[in-house]
Amino acid sequence: MRTGLLIFGLVFTFGLTSCATHVAIRPGQVKVVKVAPKNHKIVIVKGKRYYFWNGRHYKKTTRGFVIVKV
């Protein structure tokens, strides 16, 4: 009986938790800029580095720069 309650408790506990680590975005929604212009500014917001030009913040990725909301 005790083992059954323990198993039920574990299944119930782990069944309610989420394993999601990130939110997927459809590929058509993301604009990637390969090279930052010469007039870009590097800004630090909450300890993270962003690149700023044309009134928008960008984050550097392995594929280029992506627009983000800060």
C-alpha positions in Angstrom: 0.0 0.0 0.0 2.8 2.4 0.9 4.6 1.7 -2.3 1.5 2.3 -4.3 1.0 5.7 -2.7 4.6 6.6 -3.2 4.4 5.8 -6.9 1.1 7.6 -7.3 2.7 10.7 -5.6 5.7 10.7 -7.9 3.6 10.3 -11.0 1.3 13.1 -9.9 4.1 15.4 -9.0 6.2 14.9 -12.1 3.1 14.9 -14.3 2.3 18.5 -13.4 5.7 19.9 -14.1 6.8 21.4 -17.4 9.9 20.4 -19.2 9.8 23.4 -21.6 13.1 25.3 -21.8 12.3 27.8 -24.6 9.6 29.1 -26.8 9.8 28.1 -30.5 9.2 30.8 -33.0 8.2 30.1 -36.6 11.1 30.7 -38.9 9.3 33.4 -40.9 9.0 35.7 -37.9 12.7 36.2 -37.3 14.8 38.6 -39.3 18.5 37.9 -39.2 21.0 40.7 -40.1 24.3 39.2 -41.0 26.5 42.2 -40.3 26.0 45.2 -37.9 26.4 48.6 -39.5 29.4 50.7 -38.5 27.3 53.2 -36.6 25.9 50.6 -34.1 26.2 51.1 -30.4 26.8 48.4 -27.8 24.5 48.7 -24.7 24.3 46.7 -21.5 20.8 46.1 -20.2 20.4 44.0 -17.0 23.9 42.6 -17.4 23.4 41.5 -21.0 25.0 42.9 -24.2 22.7 44.2 -26.9 23.5 46.1 -30.1 21.5 49.2 -30.9 20.9 50.9 -34.3 17.9 52.3 -36.2 16.0 52.6 -33.0 16.0 48.8 -32.3 17.9 46.4 -30.0 19.6 43.4 -31.5 21.2 40.3 -29.9 24.2 38.6 -31.5 23.7 34.9 -32.4 25.7 32.4 -34.4 23.7 33.3 -37.5 23.9 37.1 -37.2 21.9 39.7 -35.3 18.3 39.2 -34.3 15.8 41.9 -33.2 14.8 41.6 -29.6 12.5 43.5 -27.2 14.4 44.8 -24.2 
